[in-house]
Amino acid sequence: MLSMSADLTNTDVDLQMINGDETATAGGVEFARELMKFAEAVASGDEGALKQSRDELLQSAGNEVLVDAAGVAANFQRMVRIADAAGIPIDERNMTLTADIRTELDLGRFGTASNTRPTTWVDRLRGKLMRPVAKIVLRRVDRRANSA
């Protein structure tokens, strides 16, 4: 979703930031480095790193951004835990649309990836063909939603 959102808003995002790559470019994402460190700390469960990243995010971005980031992180953790516990695989539509991203981020390295079939070259090809179409459809939906 981050990748599609970045495409729709013409925001340059280096997805390797998700993997903690300090050399990745932040693009147009405000407070990207602080948000990345906060997300890593939440995911790692390291209380010291969480306190430090929370303080840095609060200092640079303010209370509202910190609260929003914590809410997003908590919601994501909840959804991931439910999906992992239930063994929910990625559905076929998302297999196609996210094939390149999952390969780039090496998401197959996580144990829960065993719930989803391996990505094929056909998935990657379909994804390359479908992403531009999905982008057009989502832009139209956004325009309709914002004009109502």
ZAVOLO-94373 format. One record per residue: x, y, z of N, C-alpha, C, CB in turn. Coordinates in steps of 0.05 Angstrom, whole numbers, plus 5000, padded with zeros to 4 digits. Glycine has a CB too. Example, Ala and Ser with C-alpha at 12.3 -4.5 7.8 and 13.67 -1.06 7.14 Angstrom:
526448865156524649105156526449345156522649115181
525749555142527349795143525850015157528249885114
% end
This chain:
501649765000500050005000501750255000498150005024
504050255015505750485015506750544987508150445033
507450344972508450384945506250504927509450124933
503850404929501650504912500950794921499150324914
500950844946500351104957502451304946500351104987
504951224947507151394937506751454907509951274942
506051244892505551284863503251474858504851014850
501151444873498751624869499351914876496451524886
501051954895501652234903504252334891501852254934
505352174872507852254859510052314879507452494840
510152154900512252184921514351974916510952154949
516852064916519151884912519851754938521552034900
519451494940520051354965521951114958517451254979
524051094973525850864970524950654990528950954975
523750444980522550244998524650105015521150034981
527150125009529250005026529250135054531950025013
528050365057527850485083526350295102526450765082
524450145091522949955107524749745119520849815089
526949675105528849475115530949605132530049325092
530649865139532549995156535150095142533349815179
535050115116537350205101537850505106537050145071
539950565121540650845128541351005103542950845148
542150875081542851025057540551075039545050875042
538250965045535851005028534951295030533550815038
533951385007533051665006530251695017533251774977
529751915030527151955043525052065023527452155066
525952165000524052274981522452504994522052064972
519952514989518352734999516952675025516252804979
517752475040516452395064517652555087516652085070
516052725099516952895121517552715146514853115128
519752765159520552615183521052325177518452645205
521852255153522151975144524051825162522951965115
526351935167528451795183527451735211531051965184
526251945223525251905251522951695251524252175262
521251705231519051515230520151235225517051585207
522151205208523350945203524550835229525550965181
526050995244527250895268525050825289529151115280
522950975290520750915308519450645301518651145308
518950615275517750365266519550125272517150375236
522150155267523949935273523949865303526850015264
523850075319523950035348521349895357524250295363
519049965346516549835353516749545346514149975339
517649485321517749215311519749045327518449215282
521949165336524049015349523348945378526649165349
521649105390520949065418523149155438520448775423
525149295427527349395444526449645458529949445426
525949625484524849855499526650105499524349775528
529250065500531150285500531050435473533950185505
531050275451530850395424528150525420531350175402
526050415431523450535428523350805443521250345440
524350815467524351065482525951275467525451025510
528351205457530051395443528651485417532751265437
527651305401526351385376523851545381525651135359
522351475402519851625409520651915416518351485432
522751945432523652215441524552375416525852195461
526052245398527052385374524752465356528952205359
522752295353520452355336518852585349518652115332
518452575374517052785388518453055385516652715418
521153055389522753295387522653415359525653235394
522853245338522953355311520253395298524553165294
518253235304515753245290513453345307515052975279
513653325333511553415351509653185360509853625337
507953255379506253065392504252935372504753195414
503053095355500952995337502052775318499753225320
504452825307505652625290506452375305508252735276
507452405329508152175346505652005352509452275372
503452135360501051995366499951845342498852185378
499951985319499051855294500851605287499152055270
503451645289505351425283504851185302508251525285
504451245328504051035347501350885341503951145376
499351035333496750915326497050735301494651125321
498450835281498850665257500450415263500350835235
502550455279504250225286502650015302506650315303
501050105321499349925337497349775320497950075359
496049915302494149795284495449585266492650005268
497749655255499149475238499949225253501649615225
501049255277501849025293499448845298502949125320
497148965304494748805309493948645284492348995317
493848775261493048645237494948415229492848845213
497548475232499548275225499348035244502448395226
499048075269498747855288496347685282498647965317
494147805276491747655269492147485244489247845265
493347615223493847475198495747245203494847665177
497947295218499847085223498646855239502247195238
497146925259495946715276494046535261494546835300
492546665243490646515227491846385203488346695218
494446455197495746335173494646445147495446035174
493746685147492446805123494546865102490947065131
494246745079496146805057495447065043496246565037
497247165027496647405010494647304989499247534998
492547464984490647384964491847424936488047544966
490647294916491747294889492047574877489947124871
490147754881490348024870492748164881487748184876
493148144907495448274919498048124913495048284949
497947864908500347724899501447854874499747424894
499647924856500448044831501448324834498148034811
499848494848500448774851502948824868498148924863
503648644886505948684904508348514898505048644932
508248364876510448174870513248304870509948044843
513548514855516148644854517048754881516148874833
515148874895515848994921516648774941513449154932
515148554942515848344960518548224954513748124959
519248204928521848104920524048304928521948054889
523548564922525548774928526148784958524549044919
524148754975524448765004525148495016521948875016
525248285000525948015009524147935032528848005018
521547965028519647905049519347595053516948015043
520347445034520247155037522047055059521047025011
523747225070525647145091524247105118527847345095
521747205120520247175145518746915146518347415149
518646795169517446525173514546525164517546445201
513046735168510246745160509846745130508846975173
511946795115511746785086510946505076514346875072
511346305093510646025086507645995082511645835107
506046185091503146175087502346255059501746355107
504146375044503546475018505346324997504046785016
504146264975505646124954507946304944503846034930
510046184934512346344924511546524900514646164916
512846744898512346924876513646814850513547204881
512146824829513146714803513746944784511046524791
515046884762515547084742512947184729517446974720
510947014729508247094718507047304737506446844716
507347264763506347464782507647734777506847374812
510347734774511747984769510948114743514747934769
510547954722509648064696506848184698509747844675
505048034711502248134714502348394731500547924728
504048404751504248644768505048884752506148594791
507048844735508049064718505849164700510448984702
504148984691501949064673499649184688501048824657
499049084712496749174727497149424744495848954746
499549484753499949714770499049974756502949744777
499750024731498750274718495750284717499950304690
494450064712491550054711490350114739490549784701
491549984759490550024787490950314795492149844806
493050434786493650724792491450894781496350804782
490650844756488551004743485950964757488250914713
485250724764482750664778482650804805482350364781
484850784820484850904846484751214845487450824861
485951324825485751624821482851704816487551714798
481451544799478651604793476951584819477551424771
477451374834475951334859476451574878476751074872
478951654880479751884897478352134888482751914897
478352184862476952434852474052424858477352454821
472752194854469852174861469352214890468751904852
471052094907470652124936471052414945472651944950
472952554933473552824941471553024929476352894934
470152944908468253134896465453114908468053084866
465052904924462452854937461953024961462052564944
% end
